[in-house]
Amino acid sequence: MSHAFDAASAASQAGPAAPEPRVPGLLGAIDRAMKAVNGVVMLLGGLALVGACLVLSYSVFVRYWLKEPTDWQDEMAVFLIVGATFFSAAAVQAKRGHVAIEALSGLLPPRVNRIRLLLADLVSIVFVTFFAWKSWSLFHEAWVDGQVSQSTWGPPLWIPYALMAAGMSFLALQFLLQIAEALRFGPRAAGWANPKVGLGADLNAKSLETSPHP
């Protein structure tokens, strides 16, 4: 099962959340700075999604009621959605909210499971770093060559490439921060303390229900 699919049911069954540990030292300062940036980014991402809805609604109204064709609304909506999606990726990762398969979390011993999660983060940061590097390369080419889209509106292509590159760079930094926190302060500091949702949480809940009480 995925994190996103079971979030509502797991939240209804879970008790009060434990207070989030405060990471000390330089890592803690970076962690707090990232949280502040992620908070601003999530706000801007929400505004971008609202803006995309308004742009598409305006285009429908103008086209079908005023009979005036428009040629910019689709790309504008795509730019806004791309920005919201890629920029918010780091904020979602900070809460371990990305969709993930939890089929093994309840079957492996805690030590093995922590190693599995660390390896998953290492593989993810390699992929995200490559994605960020490629996005910055595309941004540089679009900026230097003055590339524009093929539509009649013709906006510069460096805009979506910059949004993708910045978002993936923030996500890579978030992965790096969580890996460092896990190695330095343990799994709880990196958001690995307990299975959130999925099979692991279900098995834990069932084991608590069937275990004899003193």
Secondary structure, 3 states (H helix, E strand, C coil): CCHHHHHHHHHHHCCCCCCCCCCCHHHHHHHHHHHHHHHHHHHHHHHHHHHHHHHHHHHHHHHHCCCCCCCCHHHHHHHHHHHHHHHCHHHHHHCCCCCCCCCCCCCCCHHHHHHHHHHHHHHHHHHHHHHHHHHHHHHHHHHHHCCECCCCCCCECHHHHHHHHHHHHHHHHHHHHHHHHHHHHCHHHHCCCCCCCCHHHHHHHHHHHHCCCC
